[in-house]
Amino acid sequence: MKKNKVAYFREVHKKDKPIVLLNIWDVASAHELSTQKINLIPTGSYAMSDYYGYQDGEQMPFNEILDYVKQMDPINNYITVDIEAGYAANLAELAKNIETIVKSGVVGINIEDKKSNTDALYSVEEQSERLVT
């Protein structure tokens, strides 16, 4: 089923007809979208961090994000997860975090090009390497 979900999610992204996604900020808002038959559910790091009492910038523990995502029913919904810079100090940790998120059933991941807790951006080469991880 997951492979079909990912394929469907890719299909609805069309250059000439962009898809509009409604960002959620907590588990309840994700469930509310589901009850309205809106199953494409993106998370936003700032909104979720703020709602659950954290500052944005990887201050919310990764395992807590994962717990909330699991409560959003990623098996029956099309959830994308904003993992900021990846909650990782190196590529091996990034790969592990991505694998963990993917195994939860999500269809997409947002990874920022800003280095965690700095104003610096990854170079194009660094970010490209991170994205193919």
C-alpha positions in Angstrom: 0.0 0.0 0.0 2.8 2.4 0.9 4.3 2.2 -2.6 1.0 3.2 -4.1 0.6 6.1 -1.6 4.0 7.5 -2.6 3.2 7.1 -6.3 -0.2 8.9 -5.8 1.5 11.7 -3.8 3.9 12.2 -6.6 1.1 12.2 -9.2 -0.8 15.0 -7.5 2.2 17.3 -7.7 1.9 18.9 -11.1 3.8 21.9 -12.4 0.7 23.4 -14.1 -1.7 22.7 -11.3 0.0 22.9 -7.9 -1.5 21.0 -5.0 -2.5 23.1 -1.9 -1.5 21.5 1.4 -2.9 22.7 4.7 -0.1 22.6 7.4 -1.1 21.2 10.7 0.3 22.0 14.1 -0.7 19.0 16.3 -2.3 15.6 16.2 -5.8 17.0 16.7 -5.5 19.3 13.7 -4.3 16.3 11.6 -7.3 14.3 12.8 -9.6 17.2 11.9 -8.4 17.3 8.4 -8.9 13.5 8.1 -12.5 13.8 9.3 -13.0 16.4 6.5 -11.7 13.8 4.0 -8.5 15.8 3.6 -5.8 13.1 3.8 -2.7 15.0 2.4 -1.3 16.2 5.7 2.0 18.1 6.0 3.6 18.9 9.3 5.4 22.2 9.9 8.3 22.3 12.3 7.6 25.8 13.6 3.9 25.2 14.1 4.4 21.9 15.9 7.3 23.0 18.0 5.4 26.1 19.1 2.2 24.2 19.9 4.0 21.5 21.9 6.1 24.1 23.9 9.4 24.1 22.1 11.4 26.7 20.1 11.8 25.9 16.4 15.3 24.7 15.4 15.4 21.0 16.4 14.4 21.7 20.0 11.5 19.2 19.9 13.0 15.8 20.5 13.1 13.6 17.3 11.4 10.7 19.1 8.5 13.0 20.2 8.0 14.1 16.6 7.9 10.5 15.5 5.3 9.7 18.3 3.1 12.5 17.1 3.4 11.4 13.5 2.4 7.9 14.4 -0.7 9.3 16.1 -1.7 11.0 12.8 -2.4 7.7 11.1 0.3 7.7 8.5 -0.9 4.3 7.2 -4.3 5.8 6.0 -3.1 9.5 5.5 -0.5 11.0 3.2 1.7 12.7 5.7 4.9 14.7 5.1 7.2 15.4 7.9 9.3 18.5 8.4 12.5 17.3 10.1 14.3 20.6 9.8 18.0 19.9 9.2 17.5 16.2 9.9 18.3 16.0 13.6 21.7 14.6 12.7 25.3 15.5 13.1 26.4 13.4 10.2 25.1 11.5 7.1 24.8 8.2 8.9 22.6 9.7 11.6 20.6 11.5 8.9 20.1 8.2 7.0 18.9 6.5 10.2 16.4 9.3 11.0 15.1 9.3 7.4 14.7 5.5 7.5 12.9 5.7 10.9 10.4 8.3 9.5 9.8 6.4 6.3 9.1 3.2 8.2 6.4 5.0 10.1 4.4 5.2 6.8 4.9 8.9 5.7 5.0 9.8 2.1 7.4 12.7 2.2 10.1 14.4 4.2 11.1 18.1 4.2 14.8 18.7 5.0 16.0 22.3 5.2 19.3 23.5 3.8 20.0 25.5 6.9 22.5 24.1 9.4 20.9 23.3 12.7 21.1 26.2 15.3 23.0 28.5 13.0 22.3 31.0 10.2 24.6 29.2 7.8 23.4 27.2 4.9 24.8 23.9 3.6 26.7 24.3 0.3 24.9 23.0 -2.8 27.3 20.0 -2.7 26.7 19.2 1.0 22.9 19.5 0.6 22.9 17.4 -2.5 24.7 14.7 -0.6 22.3 15.0 2.3 19.3 14.6 -0.1 20.6 11.5 -1.7 21.2 9.9 1.7 
